[in-house]
Amino acid sequence: MAESMMGLKRSCRCAEVTEANIGQELTLMGWVQKSRNKGGIIFTDLRDRSGLIQIIFEESDCGSESFAKAEKLRSEFAIAVVGVVEKRSGAANTNLKTGTIEVRAKSLRILSESEVPPFPIEENSKTKEELRLKYRYLDLRRPDLQKNFVVRSRVATMVRQFLADEGFLEIETPTLIKSTPEGARDYLVPSRVHPGNFYALPQSPQTLKQLLMCSGFDRYFQIARCYRDEDLRADRQPEFTQIDMELSFVDVDDVLDVNERMLQKIFKEINGIDIELPIQRMTYREAMDRFGSDKPDLRFGMELKNISEVVKDCEFVVFKGTLENGGSVRGINAEGQGAMPRKKIDALVEYAKGFGAKGLAYLAIGADGTYKCSFGKFMKPEELDAIVAAMDGKPGDLLLFAADKNKVVFDVLGNLRLELARQQDLLKKDEFKFLWVTEFPLFEYDEEENRYVAVHHPFTSPMDEDLHLLDSDPGAVRAKAYDIVLNGTEIGGGSVRIHQADIQAKMFEKLGFTPESANSQFGFLLEAFKYGVPPHAGLAYGLDRVIMLMVGADSIRDVIAFPKVKDASCLMMEAPNVVDQKQLDELGIAIAKNEE
């Protein structure tokens, strides 16, 4: 039978009790982690978000009524205990913050009983994620998950304070906006008042924060909810949170400076690490050439080497044909892996095929310096020696090569490099390697649509020195764009925006917009740009990704209170779901039946 509080006031949280409280009478409230009846004495571990404390019930101290209630206690009962803090009578528990003390109960109230939970509430749960997400409110009682949300809350508070101190204003932008279908798919919201018309949920506050710069607010930020209707991965959700900012009268260095100092502050406070400033910078071109990725993980080496020049005259048809077709031959040196069994090498070949490789060439250098090579019979001994020298190969190393168009080679070797690092346990979660990647391409060519598309978005400014290439060679134009990368994950990105009308018009033209279609989609922004738009730039972080890396979680689902699963559904609320016909009729919506 559940009891009421009846005027009881909690003194503090469980793990906030210390030896300084010995002799004091306190009122504690929380959930029963476990209760052990030793015959005449009951030991109960009481848990709240701060941690655990041991409660002792003896009939002589708490009376027969409270002792009888204590005998009924089971896991996840919510209780209130009044008792006196004592030094622990048995051996101290060094794993607990409160391991040297206990509370001798004087009275007990059972505030709420609990059925047997569908899984144990414990750290590092082995229960299937689907079951835990169905009962997410129970899953969130786990101490390891609660710690993640304490960190998330602290980071949000710190970010707000830091940016306020830097002169930023926190301004909310609407979440019912106009659909601008460039980029990922929008989530659409039908309007009842305007039949046949739809709002979109924002993929980011991009155009709105640019309008705030036109409004003279100078420095804006927002911890913003954003929505993208795209396929999910470990670090993606259909709704997510951004730390979003925009600054006026600035260039690239100004944005990077304020963000470096913010990152330095929050990682020092939360993780106790000192980020050395300035953070390393690397151009997109260099990142691709050295790591095969625009978000390279710098926690280990294994860099790509271009051996195209070395093998250009060889007779191996795979290398020769690739180079004749404008591709490249590149490799990575898996140091010390020369004795890798053939079966494991074959598994790496299959892995590489998943990223577009037709195959993978390899050369293993034995401890005695001899070669075991998948393409050795097509090469002269001196050609193999030249390859080994170009790859800095030494006895005991394994050299792996991909030959194809650059895009495929980068994708294959960039991912292979990470897979080898995983196999060798080189990805340490307590090591933090930051990197700015700069000078991204402004455009990429979409073969399906037969036109250039924006790598970031249509408002990204070209680099001043590349403006002359907009007409003659759009693919070579670099953007004033920058990503902040941590341990191989892009945690944020931004750019300097276009504020000149003629350059914006040229950008739309290159992206295949007519003046009419540009006006139809972005007229509200282009109109505002007629009235003295300041030079401006911004950046947005994926807050979920940042917290995931800070706490060492494997998925952003571990740092989002009520996440969706891979098909974008919520197992707990059973959303999305059908709605009443009356609601559909009000919106003028008919559901098309799929033919079996």
N, C-alpha and C positions, 0 to 999 in steps of 0.2 A: 504494500500500500504506500503510494507516494505521499510524502509529507511536505508541508510548505516551509519556507525559510523562517517564518514567525519571528521576524526582527533580527535574525542572525546577520552579522556583517563579517565578511571575509577579512582576516587580518592581513594576509599577503598570499602570494602564490607559493606552491609547495617547495620548489627548489630555491626560493628566496630566503628560507629559514636557514640560519647559520648557528654556529656554536655560541655566538653573542646572544642568542635568544634562549639559551639554557635557563630553565627556571620560570620562563614566562608562559602564561596561558594564551594560546592562540586559537583562532577559528580558521580551519582550512577546508576548502571545497574542491572537488574534482571527481575523477572517475577511478574506480577500482581496477588496477592493473591485474593483480591477483591477490587471493586471500588464502591463508594457510591456517587451519585449526589444529593446534598441537595439544588439544585437550586441556581446557582451563585457561589457555592463552591463545589469542588469535593474532597473527601477524598479517597486516594488510598493506600492500603497496598502493599509495594514493598518487594519481598522476594528473597533472594539468599541463598546459603548454610549456611551463618552465622546466618540468622534469618530475622526478619521483621523490617521495619521502615515505619512510616506514612508520606505520601507526600500530600501536600495541593496545589490544583490548584485553583487560582482565576484569572479571566481574566485581572484584573488590574495589576497583577504581571507578568503573563506569556505571555500576549498578546492573541489576538483573535485566531491566527492560532494554537498555542499550546493548548489553552482551547478547541477549537473545536475537536482537536485530543483526548484530555483527556475525552471528552464526549463519545467517542467511546470505551474506554478501557473496556476490559472484562478479566475474569479470564484466566491466562496463556499467555497473550500477553507478549512478551519480549520487554522491553523499556529501554531508557536511559533518565535520568532526570538531569538537571542542576538546582541547587537551593541553598538557604541559610538555614543553620541550625538555628532553633529557639527553645526556651523553649515551651513546649506544652501548647497551650492556654486553652484547656479543662482539665478535671481531668486526672492525670497520670494513665497509664495502668501498674499496678504492675506485670502483667503476662509477660510483654515484657522487654527485656534487654534495649530497646530504648524507654521505656514507658514514659520518662519525656521530650522527645524532638520530633520534627517533622521537615520536610524539606519543605520550601515554594518554590514551583517550579518557575523557571524563563523561562525554555524551556523544551520541551518534544520531543523525537523522538521515534516513534514506529519502533523498529528494526525487529519485526516479529509478525504477527497476529496469533491467535490460534482458531481452531474450539472448540466447547464446549467439554471439556474432558469427557471421558466415565465414570469417577467417580471423586469425589472431591479430590483435593490434600490437605489432612489434616492428622494430627497425629492420631494414633490409628484407622486407617480406618476400617470401618465395611464392606467394599466391599469384595466380594468373592475373595479368593486368585487366582483362575484361571483367572479371568478378570484382576486382577492387574498384574499377571505375563505375560499375553498377551501384555499388555502395560507397560512393566517393566520400560522403560525409563521415563514414567510419575510417576509410583509408586516410583521410586528412588528420585523424587523431594520432597517426604514427609520428613519433618524435622526430625522425629524420626528415619527413615531409614538412612538419611544422617549422623546423629550423630553416628550411628553404624559404618559407614565407616570411619569417622574421627578417632574413637577409633582404628579400625583395622589398619589404616595407621600409627597411633602413636605407636601402639604395634610393628609393623614390623620394624619401624625405631629404636625403643628402643632395640629390640632384636639384630638387626644388630650391633648397637653401643656397647651393653654390651658384646656380643661374640667377637667382634673385640678387645675390651679392655682386654679380657681374653686370647688373643692369637690365636683365631680361624681365619681361612682363609675362605672366601666365594668362593666356587668353584661350577660351574654349571656342572651337569651330563646330559647325553643325554636323550631325551624322545623317541627315537626310539631304542629299545634294543631287546635282545633275549627273547623269551617266555620261562619261567621256571614254568610250571604249578603245583606248590605246593601252596596251599592256595586258594584265591578267583580266579575267572575267569579273564583272561587277555582280554583287548581290543586289537584286532589284526589289523594290517595295512598291506595291500598287497603291495609287491614290484613290480614296473613295470620293473625295470632293471634285477631282478632275478625272472623270472616267476615261480609261484607256491610256492614262499617263502614269509614269513611274518615277519614283525617286531611286537613287542608288545609294548604297552604303559606301562611305569613302574607303578607297584602297590606301590613301594617305591624305593628309590635309594639304597637299602640294599647292594647288591653285589658290586655296584660301589663305595660306600663310604668305604667299606672294602678294595677295591683295592687302594683307595687313601691313606689308612693307610699303605698298602704295599709300596706305592710310597714315603713314608717318610714325608707326609704333617703334621702329628702329631695331628693337631686339625682342623677339617673341619666343616663347616655348610652351609646350603642352605635353602632358603625358596622355597620349591620344589612343583611343580604340580604333582599329582599322580592320578592314574585311576584304578578303580575296577569295573568289570562288575558283580555287585551283587544287590540284592533286596534292595530298599531304605527304610529308616526309618527317623524319625524326625532329627536324628543327622548323617545321611549318604547322600552322593551324589556320582554319578558315577565319577566325577572329584572333587578333593579337594586339599587343600594346607597343607603341612607339614612344621613345623620348624624342620629340620633334622640335626643331628650332630653326629660326631664320634670322639673319642679321643684315642690316643695311649699311651701305658705304664701306664695304669690305671686299677683300680678295681672298684667294685660297689660304694664304698664311694666317690671316686673322681667324678664320674658322678653325683651322687645325690647332692653333695655339690655345684657344679657350677650351677646346675639347680634350687636348692632351692634359691640361691642368685638371680638368674635371675627372678624367679617368685616373690620373695619378692620385687624386684625393680619395675616390671611392675604393680603389683597390688597396690603398694603404690602410684605410679604416676597416675594411671588411676582411681582406686576405692577408694584411700585414706585409705586403710586398712593396718594394720601392720601384716604380716605373721610372727608368732613366729617360729624361727629356733632353732634346727632342726625340720623339719616337722615330725609328728608322723609316725612311721613305724609299719606295721602289716604283719605277714606272711599270705600267701594264706590260709593255714589251719585254722588259727585263724579267718580270715575274713569270711570264709565259716561257721565255727562253730558258730560264734557270730551273723552274719548278713545274712547268706544264699546267699552271693554274693561276687564275687571277686572285686567288685567296690562299697563298702558299702557307704551309705549316713550317715554321722555322725552328721547331724543336729538334730537328735532326737534319742531316746533310742530304746525301744521295741525290745530288743535283743532276739535271739533264745535261748531256754533252752532245753537241752537234758534230757528227763525224762525216757529214756529207762531202766535205773537201777531201777527207782522207780516203774515202771509198769510191770517189767519182770515176776512177779508171778501172775498177775491179770488174770481174766477169760474172759476179753473182747476180743473176737476172733480177732478183727481188730488189736489191739495192739500185742496180743500174736502171731498171724500168721506172722506179719511183723518182729518181733524180731527173730522168728524161721527161717525165710528166710534171715537173715543177714541184715535186714534194721534197721531203728531207729524210735523212736517216739520223736518228738520235738514240742515245742509250743512257742507262743509269748503271752505276756500279754498286751492287749490293755487297759491301765489304764484308769479308769473312764468311761468305755464304757459298764458296766454291764447291763445297762438298755436299751441297743440297741434293737429295735423291732425285732421280729422274721423274718419279711420280709427282713430287712437289713442284718440279719445274713445269710438268705438263698441266698441273692445276693452275699455275700462274698464266700459262698460255690460254687456257679456257677463260680465266678471269679477264685477260686482256681482250679477248674476243667480244666480251660483253660491252666493251667500250668502242667497238668498231674495228678492232685489229683483225687482219686476215690471218695473222700468226704472230709469233714472237721469236726472234733469233736470239741465241744465247752462246756465250763463250765462258766456260768455267776454267779457271786457272788453278791447276793442282798445287799442292804444297811444294812439289818439286819443280814448279814452273812450267810443267807441260800443259797443253791446251786440250780441252774436250769441247768441240765446237759444232753446233748444228749446221753450219754452213762452211766448215773448214775445207771440204773437198773442192769448193769453187774458188778458193783463195790461195794465193802464194804465201809461203811462210813469212816473207817480209811484210806482206799486206796485213797479216794477222798481228804481227809485232807492232805495226804502225797503229792499228786499232787499239791494242792494249795500252800503248804509250799515250794515245789521245785520251783514253778513259782513266788514266792514272791507275791502271790495273796492277796488282801485285799478287804474289802467290797466295792462294786461299780466297780470291775474290770471284764473284759471279757477275758477268756483264750481260745485260739484257738490252735488246735493240728492237725498235719499231721503225718501219719504213712505210710512209704513206703521205697523204696531204698533211700539212702542218696541223690543221685542226684535229685530225684523228690522232696524230703522233702525240700532241700535247695531252689530249684526253686520255689516251692509253697509258702513257708513261707517268702523267700526273697522278692518276689513280693507282697505278701499279706501285709507285713510290710509297703511297699511303698504306697500301695493303702489306707491303714488306715491312713497313714500320710497325704496323699492328702485330704482325707475326713475331717481330723481334722485341715487342714490348717497349718501343721507343717513345710512345705517346703518353708522357707523364702528366696527369691531371693537375698536379701542384706546380707545374712549370707554366709560366705565362709569357708568350712571345707575341708582342704587338708589332703591327706593320701598317703603314699607310701605303696603299696602292693608288697611284696617280696616273693622269694622262691616258685615260681609257679612250678607245675609239669613240667618236661621236655617233657613227652609224654602223650598222651591220646589214649585209644584203640578205634579204629573205627570198630564197629560191621559189618557195610556194607562191608568194604574193608578187614575185617579180619586181620588187622595189626595195629601196632602203628603208629600214626602220630605226628608230632611236634606240641606242643601247640603254640609256637611262630614261629620259622623257623629252618631249619636244621643246622644253624650256631650258635645256642645258647649254651653257655657252661654249662655243668653240674656243680653242686657244688662239690668242691674238695672232701668233705667227703662222697659223694655218688657215686664216680666213681666205687667203687667195686660192686655196684648194677647193673651196665649196663647190665651184662649178666644174673645175677640171678633173678633180680626183676626190670625190666625197669620202670614199673608203679610207683615205689616208689622213683625214682630219681628226685631230685629237681633241678631246673635251677637257674643260676645266672641271673634271669630275674626280672624286676621291672616295675610296672605301677604307674603313678601318677594319683590319683583320686581326683576329686573335686565335692563335693555335689552329689555323686552317679554316676558321669559320668567319664569314663576313658578319660583323656585329652591327655595322652601320655604314651608311653611304650618303653622299650628297654631292653638290656641285655649285659652282657659280652659275647664276641664271642669266639668261639673255635679257637685257633691258633696252636694247636698241631696236626700234620698230623694223628697220630695213633688214637686220640680221634675222629677226624672228620670222619675217615674211619669207626670207630665203630658206630658212630651216623648214618651214611648212611646205614650201615648194619641193624641196629635196625629199620630203617624206611622202610626197604624192597628194598633199592636200590642195584643193583649189582654194582661192580666196573665200569662196562661198562656204565650202565645207569647214574650213578653219574657223570662219565666223560662226557657223552653226554650232560647232562644238565648244569653242573657247571665246565667243564674242564678248562675254562679260569681262574676261581678263584683258583681251585686246583693247576693249573700250577704256578700261582703267589705265592702260599703258599710254594713253594719249595725254595723260595729265601729270607729267613730271614724275616718272617712275625712277626711284633711286637704284643704283647698282646694288645687287643683293645676292646673298648666297646662303645655303643652309645645309643641314645634315639631320638625319634621323637614325636612331638606333632601334634595333629590335630588342626591347627590354627583356623579353622572355629568353632570348639567346644569351644576352649578357649574364643574366642571373644563372642560367643553366651552366655556363662555363665557370662562374665564380664559385658555385657550390659543388661542381664536379658531377652534375647529373648527366645521365645518358640521353635524356630526351627533354624537350621543353614541356612535355606533359607533367613532369615532376615539379615544375615551378608555376603552373597555371592551376588555379583552384578547381575549376570545373572544365577540363579540356574535352575536346572531341576526339574520336578515334579516326582510323584511316579513311572511312567513308564519310567523314564530316558529320557523324551523328553523335549525340550525347546519350550514352547508355543509361545514365541515371534518370534523366527527365524524359527519355524516349522521344527526343526531338531530332530531326523534324518529324511532324506527324500530320495526319489529316485534320481538317477544320470543318466546322459546321457548314452545310450548304447555304445557310442564311448569310454567313460571313462572305462566302464567295459571291452570292447574288448581289450583296451590297457593293462589292468591288467590280461587278460586271465580268467576273472570271469564270470560264468554263474549263473543266479539266478534260484534256484529250485522252481518250482511252487508247492504250497501246494494244495493237492486234497481237494475239498470241502467235 
